Amino acid sequence: MHRNIVCRIRLLVDNLPIKIRNSRWLFEIAKIVFKLPKELYTFREDYKNGRIVNLDSLYLQGRKMELKRISKETDINSLHLDLIDKHIHAERQSEIIDIACGTGFLIQLLSEKNEHCQFLGIDFNLPDLYKKVKSKNTNYIAGDVNSEIRDIPEKSFDIVICTHFLEHIKKPNELIVELRRIVRRKLIIIVPLEKPYKWGLNYHINFFPTPKSFLDFVRSDDNASINYHSYERLGDFMYVEKYF
């Protein structure tokens, strides 16, 4: 299913009356339509009460709680994809890293359009197709994101991209610090604007219901640049921080 359609469905579901939104019968409908694991209904309560500790295991193939991708290629809507491409195209020759690059779709798309740039993607669960890819301007590292990013020297990359990842991890504030540490010129982050209802179509544990809630979070770090722009599209929020 195209990502733009998924975004619109999420917006529709998120804005239902709370009794309907949290209901079991609505979840059962969603479970059938999107082929969701039954455990997703209690995931957020289970995580909050410490019954789920290893979040990485939720994304491994073949596990009973594996969540099939609804959008096969990318979690980024088309409007934000265009904005990312414009931000990169406006830069001179750059070294770019995509933190938690998922399927590798974004890097492949950008590398084909920007041959003057060098791209690196990191994810713990890379598809086999990308684990061995070493093209002229593209490379990938399969490994734990938090461990890999700590080994990267300061100001190693002109552009640092992190999309649809902060909502999945236990300590997003610590990752923000690392992202700012390794960037030289431009930091790009995308998160969903999502309400923390009883159940969702995902394994998110961090929620940013409004643009202000995310801005308050991301700008609470003393190292935040005073130069930034933001773009809200289809229920997702894109934040671009610039350094000079």
N, C-alpha and C positions, 0 to 999 in steps of 0.2 A: 504494500500500500504506500502511495506517495506520502512523503513526510508532511507536506502541507495539509493533507486530509487528516492525518493523525493529529496534528496540532489543533485543527478545528474540532475534532471529536473530543479531545481532551478539554478544550475550552467549554464545550457544551456540557460535558459531564461535570466539570468543576463548578459550574454555575447553576446546577440543579438545586432545589431546596434541600437542606441538609439531611432531612429524614429520608428522602429518596436517594440522595447521593451516598449515604452510608448503608443503605439497605442491602440485605442478603440477596433479594430477588434481582436487583440491578446487577450485582456482582455475578450471579449465575448466568445472566444474559451475556455480560461481557466475557465471561469465561468461555462460553460457547463460540461467540463471534471471533474473539481474539486468541482462542486456544490457550487460555491462562491456566497455570497450575492451581489447584484448589488451595494450596498453602498461601497463596498471595492474599487471600481474604484476611488472614490473621497475622500476616508478616509484620506489620508495623507495631502491633501490640506485642508480638513475640520478641521483636528486636528491643523494644523499650523495656521489657521485663527481663532481658538478658538471656532469653532462650536461643537467640541466634548471635553468635560471636564472630564467626568467620564469614564476612560478607563476600570475599572473593569466590567462595565456593558456589555462590548463587549463580555465577556467570560461567561456570564450567559446563562444557557440553556433556550430555548424558546423565546429569543429575536429575533427580525427580522434581526439583524446584527450578530447573532451567526455564528461563523465560524466552520464548522464541521471539526473534526480532520482528516487529510489525513493519517497520521501515527497513527493508533489506540493505540498502546502501548506506544511509546516513541518518543521524538524528537531527541534522541541521536543516532548517527550512530554506527554501530557494531564495528568499529575500536576503537572509543572512549569508548564504553562500556567495551571492553577488557582492555583498558588502565586504566580505573577507577578501575576495578576489581583487576588488578595487583598492583596498588598503595595501595589499601586497604589491599590486602592479604600480602603485604610486611610489614605492620605495626603489632605491637603487639596488644593486646586487646585494643579496641578503642571505644569511644563514637562518633557517626557520625550523623550529621544532614544534611538533604537535604532541602535547602531553595527553596520554590516554587516547590514542588515535583510532581505537576501535577497528573497524574493517579496513582502514587505510584509504578509504574513499576520498577524503578531503585532500590528503597529500597527493594522491594520484591525479586528482582534478587540477590542483594548483601547479604541480610540477610540469604538467603538459602545457599549461598556459604561460608559465614563468620559467623558462629554461635557464635564465640567468641566475636563478636562486638555487641554493642547496637545501634539501629537506631531510629531516630526521623525524621518525615517528616512534613513540614508545607506548607499549601496552603489554599487560601481563598475559593476555589471551589473544594474541595475534592469529589471524587465519594462516594456515600453512603456506598459502600462496605468497604471503608477504615476509615470512620469517627469513627467507633466503634472498630476497630481492636486493640487488645492489646495482641499480642502474646509474646512469651518468650523474644524475643530480638527486637521487633518492636512496635512502637507507632506512632500515628499521631495527629496533632492538626489542626483543621479547623478554620482559622481566617486570618485576615489581616496580611500579611507578615511583613510589615514595623512596625506595632504595636507590633507584637509578638517578633520580633527580638530585639527590644529595651528593652524588659523585661528580656532578657537573660543575666545573669551575664557574666563578662569578662572571657575569656579563659575557656568556659564551655565544648567545644567539641574538641576532638583530630583532627577530620577531618570535614571540612565544605565544602559542595558541593552546587553549584548553577549553573544549566545548563539551557540555553535558556530562561533566565528571564530578564537580563539586557536590552535587546533590546525592552522590553515591557513597561518599567516604566519611570516616569517623571524625577526622580533624581537618576540615576544609580550610580553617584559618592558617594552619601550619603549611599547607600546600601553597596558599597565596604568598606567604613569605618567601618560599622557595622560587616561585614563579618570578617574583620581582628581583630576586637575587641573580638569576641567570639571564635576565633580559637586558638588552642594550638600548633598543629604540621603541619597541611597541609590544604591548601585552593585549591579547584578545581573549576574552572570556565570554562564554554563552551559558546561561542557565535557564531552566523553565520557570515561569512565574506560576507556581502551583500551590494550592491550598493543602494543608495537612489533614485531609480527611481520613476516615478509618481505614479505607483501602484505596489502592490506586492501580493503574495499569503498569506499575513498575516497582522496583525495589529501592525507591528513594528514601533517604532518612533525613535529609536537610531540605527545608522548604523556604522559598522566597515568594510570598503571595503577591507582592507588589514591587515595582521598580525601586521604590524608596527602601524597602526592606533589604534588597540586595545591595544598594548603594551604601546604606548604613553599615552593612557587613564588610564589604570590600574596601571601603574607605576608612575603616577604623584602624588600619595599620598605619603607623607613623611614616612608613616609607612610601606611601601612596603618592603618586605624582599629582601635581595640581592640574595637569593637562589631561583631560579625558572627555570622551564622547560616549553616548549610549543610544541604543536603538531598540525599540520594542516592536516585535513582529510576531503575529499569530500566537501570542501567549508565551513567547520566548524573549529573553532579554540579552542583548549583546552589549558588552562593555569593552571599550578600547582606551587603554591608558598609554600616553606617549611620554617619552623621555628625550632629553636633548643634551 
